[in-house]
Amino acid sequence: EIEMDQQQKHSGNVAAIITMFALFFMIAFVTNFATPMGVIAKNQFQTSNFLAQLGNAANFFAYLFMGIPGGLILKRKGYKFTALTAVAVGFAGVGVQLIAGYASSFLVYVLGAFIAGFSMCLLNLVVNPLLNTLGGEGNKGNQLVQFGCSLNSIGATLSPVILGWLIGEITKDTNFIKAAPALMIAMGIFAVAFLIVALSRIPEPHMETAEEKA
C-alpha cells in the first residue's frame, strides 16, 4: 500500500516534473539570449563592444548578489515559493528587455538583463533539488536531473538557432523590436510554468524546521 501511495503521489507530480524540464531548458535558453541580444544592442544603440556586453555581464553579475539570499529563500520559504518567485522574476526580466526595444533605451535593456539574471540564479538553485524530490529522490530522482541537464544543454544550443530563425540575419538595422517574438515566447513559457507550479502540490522536505528558525 505504501508503494502504491508513492506511485500515485509521483504520478500526480507529472505536470510539475515536465515544468521543471521546461525550466531547465529556459535557464540556458534565456541566458544564451544575452550574446545575440548584445550584438543587437550594439547596433541599435550605437555602443562600444564593451558596453554591448554589459547585458551579458549583468545577467551573470546578478548571481553574485542573489546566490546567498536565494539559498536562504529556498531554505525558509521552500521549493514552491522559490520556483514561483524565480519564474515571476524571469517573466519581468524578459518583459523589461522587450520594453527596452520600444523605449529605445540601453539602460532599460541592461536592467532587464540584470533582473533576468536574478531569475536564472534562483532557478539554478531550485530546479535540481526540486526535480530530484519530485522524482522520489534516489536513482529515479537522479535520472530526472540528468535528463533535465540534457535539456539545459539543448536549450543552450537551440537558443541562438531559434533567435536567428525568428529574427533572421542580425544586421546593423536589426533592433529589439525584431527580437520581440523570441522574448514573447520566453515570457509565455514563464507564464505557463508559473500557473503549473502554483497549481501543483510540491513536496517540501528541506524546509527550515521550527528549531532551525529559532
C-alpha positions in Angstrom: 0.0 0.0 0.0 2.8 2.4 0.8 4.5 1.7 -2.6 1.1 2.3 -4.3 0.6 5.6 -2.5 4.1 6.7 -3.5 3.4 5.8 -7.2 0.2 7.8 -7.1 2.0 10.7 -5.5 4.7 10.6 -8.1 2.2 10.3 -11.0 0.5 13.4 -9.6 3.8 15.3 -10.0 4.0 14.7 -13.7 2.9 18.2 -14.6 5.4 19.7 -12.2 8.2 17.4 -13.4 7.5 18.5 -17.0 7.5 22.1 -15.9 10.9 21.6 -14.2 12.2 20.1 -17.5 10.9 23.3 -19.3 12.7 25.4 -16.7 16.0 23.5 -17.2 15.6 24.4 -20.9 14.7 28.0 -20.1 17.8 28.6 -17.9 20.1 28.0 -20.8 17.7 29.4 -23.4 17.3 32.8 -21.7 21.0 33.0 -20.6 22.2 32.4 -24.2 19.9 35.2 -25.5 22.4 37.6 -24.0 25.1 37.3 -26.6 23.0 37.9 -29.8 21.0 40.5 -27.9 24.3 42.2 -27.1 25.0 42.4 -30.8 21.5 43.9 -31.5 22.1 46.4 -28.6 25.4 47.5 -30.1 23.7 48.1 -33.5 20.6 49.8 -32.2 22.2 52.0 -29.5 25.5 52.5 -31.3 27.5 51.5 -28.3 31.1 50.1 -28.0 31.8 46.4 -27.8 32.4 46.8 -24.1 29.0 48.4 -23.4 27.3 46.0 -25.7 28.3 43.1 -23.5 27.0 44.8 -20.3 23.7 43.0 -20.7 25.5 39.6 -20.8 27.7 40.7 -17.9 24.6 41.9 -15.9 22.9 38.5 -16.4 25.8 36.7 -14.7 26.6 39.6 -12.2 23.2 39.0 -10.7 24.4 35.7 -9.4 26.9 37.5 -7.1 24.0 39.3 -5.4 21.4 36.6 -5.4 23.4 33.4 -4.6 23.3 33.6 -0.8 19.8 35.3 -0.5 18.4 32.8 -2.9 19.7 29.9 -0.8 18.0 31.5 2.3 14.7 31.9 0.4 14.8 28.3 -0.7 15.5 27.1 2.9 13.0 29.3 4.6 10.2 29.5 2.0 10.5 26.2 0.3 10.7 24.9 -3.3 7.3 26.2 -4.5 7.7 29.7 -3.3 11.2 29.9 -4.7 10.2 28.5 -8.0 7.2 30.8 -8.3 9.4 33.8 -7.4 12.1 32.8 -9.9 9.6 32.3 -12.7 7.8 35.7 -12.0 11.2 37.5 -11.9 12.2 35.8 -15.2 8.9 37.0 -16.8 9.6 40.5 -15.5 13.2 40.5 -16.7 12.4 39.4 -20.2 9.5 41.8 -20.2 11.8 44.7 -19.3 14.1 43.8 -22.2 11.1 43.8 -24.5 10.2 47.2 -23.2 13.7 48.4 -23.9 13.1 47.9 -27.6 10.1 50.1 -27.7 11.6 52.6 -25.3 14.8 52.6 -27.3 16.7 52.6 -24.0 20.1 50.9 -23.5 19.9 51.3 -19.7 16.4 49.6 -19.6 17.9 46.7 -21.6 20.8 46.3 -19.1 18.3 46.5 -16.2 16.2 43.8 -17.8 19.2 41.5 -18.3 20.1 42.1 -14.6 16.6 41.1 -13.5 16.6 38.1 -15.7 19.9 37.1 -14.1 18.2 37.1 -10.7 15.7 34.6 -12.1 18.3 32.4 -13.6 20.2 32.3 -10.3 17.0 31.3 -8.4 16.1 28.7 -11.0 19.5 27.1 -10.8 19.1 26.9 -7.0 15.7 25.3 -7.1 15.3 23.1 -10.2 17.9 20.5 -9.4 16.8 19.6 -5.8 13.1 20.1 -6.7 13.2 17.8 -9.7 15.1 15.2 -7.6 12.4 15.4 -4.9 9.6 15.2 -7.4 11.2 12.0 -8.8 11.2 10.4 -5.3 14.9 11.0 -4.9 17.2 8.0 -5.2 18.1 6.7 -8.7 14.9 7.9 -10.3 15.3 11.4 -9.0 18.9 11.5 -10.2 17.9 10.2 -13.6 15.3 13.0 -13.9 18.0 15.6 -13.0 20.4 14.1 -15.6 17.6 14.4 -18.3 17.0 18.0 -17.2 20.7 18.7 -17.6 20.5 17.3 -21.1 17.6 19.7 -21.9 19.7 22.5 -20.4 22.4 21.7 -23.0 19.8 21.5 -25.8 18.5 24.9 -24.7 22.0 26.4 -24.9 22.4 25.0 -28.4 19.0 26.0 -29.7 18.8 29.5 -28.3 20.9 31.2 -31.0 19.4 29.0 -33.7 15.8 29.8 -32.7 16.6 33.5 -32.2 18.2 33.5 -35.7 15.1 31.8 -37.2 12.7 34.2 -35.6 14.5 37.5 -36.5 16.6 36.4 -39.4 20.2 37.5 -40.0 21.4 40.1 -37.5 22.4 43.2 -39.3 23.1 46.9 -38.4 19.4 47.5 -38.9 18.2 44.8 -36.6 16.6 46.1 -33.4 15.0 44.8 -30.2 11.5 45.0 -31.7 12.5 42.4 -34.3 13.6 40.2 -31.4 10.2 40.6 -29.8 8.8 37.2 -30.9 11.6 35.3 -29.2 11.1 37.4 -26.0 7.4 36.9 -26.0 7.9 33.1 -26.4 10.1 33.1 -23.3 7.5 35.2 -21.4 4.8 32.8 -22.4 6.8 29.8 -21.2 7.4 31.6 -17.9 3.7 32.4 -17.5 2.6 28.8 -18.1 5.3 27.5 -15.8 4.0 29.9 -13.0 0.5 28.6 -13.4 1.5 24.9 -13.3 3.8 25.3 -10.3 1.1 27.3 -8.5 -1.4 24.5 -9.0 1.0 21.7 -8.3 1.5 20.0 -4.9 5.2 20.4 -4.3 6.8 18.4 -1.5 9.0 20.4 0.8 11.3 18.0 2.7 14.1 20.6 3.1 12.0 23.4 4.7 13.6 25.0 7.7 12.3 23.5 10.9 11.0 25.4 13.9 14.2 24.6 15.7 16.3 25.9 12.9 14.2 29.1 12.7 14.8 29.6 16.5 
